[in-house]
């Protein structure tokens, strides 16, 4: 059982996280927010990637296409509680972009920028801030 900011999460290796009722409600609210603000959040994330000079081996169009795919996979994983598809996509993405000269730390950097983009977009929303601090992965 992992508890962060009042959210209770129980995980087992091969199962989706088991959330408390209040945590599940916050997660549903977060997913709805992410879907409703998809365009703005993806654009903000892509801008942050470019400003941080990450993924410089890729064109802006490629960055936006990958940001879109990662974002959509991330939201789907949050909604379903299953992360295998997101993990598989992440592996395929790394296999495609690392041989092109993208460094591993750049891949980690874009994930951190996604979180910052999500939180900063609606910093006044307590539900978004609370829900985004809970890691859906065990550990």
C-alpha positions, 0 to 999 in steps of 0.5 A: 500500500502506497499513500501520497497526498491522501491517496491510497494505492495498492498494487500487485505485480500483474494487476492494475492499482487498486484505488480507494473510492476517493482516489478513484474519483480523483483519478476519473476527474484527472482523466476527464481534465486530460481528455478535455484539455488534450490539445492545449496540454499536448501543445504545451508539452511539445513547446517545453520539449523544444525549449528544453532542447530535448529530442533535437535529433527529431523534427518538430513534427516528429516531436509533436506526433510522438508527444501525441502518441505518448499523451494518449497512451498515458491517459489511456493507462490512467483510465484503465489502470493497465500500463502494459500498452504504455510500457510497450509503446515506450520501449518501441519509441526508445528503439526508434529514437535512440538509434537516431541519436536521442540520448536516454536522459532526453527520454526521461526528460520528456516524461518529466516535462509532461508531468510539469506541463500537466501540473502547471497547466492547471496549478489551481486545481487541487485534484489535478495536483494531488492526482498527478503526484501519485505514481501509477507504477508500483515501487 
